[in-house]
Amino acid sequence: MNRMGSGWGTFHVIPIETGRGCPYGCEFCTVTGFFGDSIRFRTNESVVNELLRLKARARQERGQIAVFFIDDNLAINIKRTKSLLRDIIAAKAQLPWVAQISANLLRDEELVDLIAESGGKWVFIGMESIDPANMADVNKNFSKPGEYGVVLDRLARRNIYAITSFIFGMDNDTTGVAERTLQEIRNWPPGLPVFGQLTPFPATPLYERLAQSGRLARPKHWLDFAPFVMAHAPLKMTIAEARDETLRAWAASYSPERNAAALESIRDQSIIYRISHLVARLFFRGIYFPQIGKRAWLKVLFQNRRAIYQLGREGAGTWRAARRQKAGAEMITQPTR
């Protein structure tokens, strides 16, 4: 990317925490037990100053920096978040950033405008389930599955991509939950869907409920990690069926056909942006499937060879054009004798 004239000498993703705590109390979430249900914020000034220092570092290194706001819900206090984003914009402290924000808070049009203007590029949304009954069971019925498509369209209109997270193995899930979820996802703007399973961590209400009802098959599952094997049996599926549903959703969401369709939908974006998106889609399988080996990676690359070739060819053309432009500029600036 550096050879394409885009200033990619270095690239860093920097975590920044602007606040701690969450009052929502979702049944499966460890945040409330760990940080408490009261919210504590840094001052806007301290966050803006940190961003400005990072921008200066990027210029010094002739590289790129992106920020991951690691707050568990960046917009938990919308008034404060709008104030912070306005201060970032006013100070010209914008950097590309990603954050976790719940779907219900993204109903606010002004907030989404400020997210885009302040540098927001990706938003991680814990959608969890398309079934309202599941959302009620885990104490997250403030997020409405019927609104998900509207929220994602709102983000897409501002060129903000969504990382949408789903949990399988909830008490109302049955076999076929993967396909039902995928049918919804196909109607939404392309993003990065991720799929996990309902996991009872210690000190969560979910763990206590399952322990009291005798449903924990592996009470200390965190000491015996097994990929995509639930620690308890769902009510309407077996553990094996929940695993199959999860793997099926991953395979369908990141198939070569889906990757190509996602790239086609952002044809109006720069080549750097599209290459970054393809890399993200390919490596998301690596993030969530760390056990895949070199042969499996080669298979993934081979399956996506057409998209890789097309972007590589276009990228090479962009690089040659950048070189010609640079050479022309140097000729113009050379002193005449």
C-alpha positions, 0 to 999 in steps of 0.5 A, a space after each residue: 500500500 505504501 508503494 501505491 502512494 498512500 502513506 502506509 509506511 506503518 500501520 497501528 491500531 491504538 486502543 483508547 478507553 473513554 469510559 467504563 461501566 454499563 447500566 444495561 445488565 445483559 444476562 450473559 455480559 461480564 462488563 457489569 460484574 467487572 466494571 459495575 453498573 455506574 459509568 465513569 468518563 474521561 474528560 473530552 479534553 484528555 481524549 482529544 489531546 490523546 488523538 492529536 498526539 496520535 495524529 502527530 505520531 502518524 505524520 512523523 512516521 509517515 504512516 497510518 493510525 486507526 483507533 479502537 474505542 474500547 468502551 463497552 458501549 461508546 454511546 451509552 450516554 448520548 449527550 456526552 458522546 455527542 459532546 465528545 465527537 463535536 470536540 474531536 471535530 472542532 479540534 481536527 483530531 479525527 482519525 479512522 476509528 471503530 467502537 462498540 455501540 448498541 443498536 438502540 442508540 444508533 436510532 439517533 440520526 444526529 449521533 450517526 452524523 457525528 460518528 461519520 464526521 469525527 472519523 468513525 468507519 466501523 461500528 461493532 453492534 451486539 445484535 445477538 439474535 433476530 428473535 425478540 423472545 431471545 432478547 427478552 430472555 437475556 435482558 436485552 429487549 431494549 434492542 429491537 430486531 425489527 429495527 436492525 435493517 433500518 439502523 444498518 441502512 443509516 450507517 451505510 448511507 454515511 459509509 460506516 460499516 457494521 460488525 454485527 455479532 450474533 449468539 446462537 444456542 439461546 433458549 428459543 433457538 432451534 435447528 435452522 437458526 443459522 439460515 433464518 439469521 442469514 436470510 435477514 443478513 442478506 437483506 442488509 448492507 454488507 458488513 462483517 457478521 460474526 457468530 458465537 454461542 451463548 457462553 455462561 461466564 462466572 459472575 454473570 446472571 446467566 451462569 448463576 441461572 444455569 448452575 441453579 437449574 443444573 444445566 451446566 455440562 462443564 461448570 469450569 469450561 474456561 479451563 477446558 476450551 473447546 472451539 464451538 462446543 457449548 458449556 451447557 445444552 440449549 433447550 431446543 437444540 443439542 450441543 452438536 446442533 448448536 455447533 453445526 449451526 454456528 459453523 454453517 453461518 460462518 461458512 456462508 457469510 464468508 464464502 467467495 460469493 459473499 465476499 465478491 458481493 460485498 466488494 461489488 457493493 462498495 465499487 465507488 470506494 477507493 482501491 485502498 478501502 476495498 483491499 482493506 475490506 477484503 483483507 478484513 473479510 479473509 482475516 476474520 476467519 483467522 480471528 475466529 478460527 485460530 486453529 486453521 493451518 497453512 493448508 486451510 489458509 491457502 484454500 481460502 486464498 485459492 477460493 477467493 482468487 478472482 476477487 484477489 486478482 481483480 483488486 490486485 490488478 486495479 491496485 497495480 494500475 493505481 500504483 503505476 498512476 501514482 508513480 507517473 504522477 510523482 515523476 511528473 511533479 518532480 520534473 516540474 519542480 526541477 530547476 531550469 539551467 
